[in-house]
Amino acid sequence: MEKKEEKVGFDGKKVKILGPTYEEGTPEAPANWRRKIGSRQDKLNYLVTGERYWFSKEWYGSEKRKNPA
């Protein structure tokens, strides 16, 4: 069941947007990313990719900036 909300857009027209899609309540157990990733090498690749995303100057695609911040 999709819940849609009606909001006012930038141009002043009313638009329908998708409402909250999360499940109500609290999780029963904490999410453990280490269990989702199988091998040790896959875990290392996950961490290296995350570090490259946050700390690297060589970004790709739409994230690339002409002038660094």
C-alpha positions as CSV (number, residue, x, y, z in Angstrom):
1,M,0.0,0.0,0.0
2,E,1.5,3.3,-1.1
3,K,0.9,6.3,1.1
4,K,1.1,9.5,-0.9
5,E,1.3,13.0,0.5
6,E,0.3,16.2,-1.2
7,K,2.9,19.0,-1.0
8,V,3.5,22.3,-2.8
9,G,6.4,22.2,-5.3
10,F,8.9,24.9,-6.1
11,D,6.7,26.3,-8.8
12,G,3.7,26.6,-6.5
13,K,1.8,23.7,-7.9
14,K,0.5,20.9,-5.7
15,V,2.2,17.6,-6.3
16,K,1.8,14.1,-4.8
17,I,4.9,12.6,-3.3
18,L,5.6,9.2,-1.9
19,G,5.1,9.1,1.9
20,P,7.0,7.1,4.5
21,T,7.9,3.6,3.3
22,Y,9.5,2.2,6.4
23,E,8.0,-0.3,8.7
24,E,6.7,1.0,12.0
25,G,8.4,-0.1,15.3
26,T,11.9,-0.9,16.3
27,P,14.3,-3.5,15.0
28,E,14.5,-6.7,17.1
29,A,18.2,-7.1,16.6
30,P,21.0,-4.7,15.5
31,A,21.9,-4.9,11.8
32,N,25.2,-6.6,11.4
33,W,26.9,-5.8,8.0
34,R,29.6,-8.4,8.7
35,R,27.1,-11.3,8.4
36,K,25.7,-10.0,5.1
37,I,29.1,-10.1,3.5
38,G,30.6,-13.6,3.0
39,S,34.3,-13.7,2.6
40,R,37.1,-11.8,4.2
41,Q,38.1,-10.3,0.8
42,D,34.6,-9.1,0.2
43,K,34.6,-7.3,3.6
44,L,37.9,-5.6,2.8
45,N,36.6,-4.5,-0.5
46,Y,33.5,-3.0,1.2
47,L,35.7,-1.1,3.6
48,V,38.1,0.2,1.0
49,T,35.3,1.3,-1.2
50,G,33.8,3.2,1.7
51,E,37.1,4.9,2.5
52,R,37.6,5.8,-1.2
53,Y,34.1,7.4,-1.2
54,W,34.7,9.5,1.8
55,F,38.4,10.4,1.7
56,S,39.6,10.1,-1.9
57,K,40.1,12.9,-4.4
58,E,39.4,10.6,-7.4
59,W,35.6,10.4,-7.5
60,Y,33.5,9.2,-10.4
61,G,30.4,10.0,-12.2
62,S,28.0,12.7,-10.8
63,E,30.1,13.0,-7.7
64,K,33.1,14.5,-9.5
65,R,33.6,18.2,-9.0
66,K,35.7,20.6,-11.1
67,N,36.8,22.6,-8.1
68,P,37.3,20.7,-4.9
69,A,35.5,22.1,-1.8
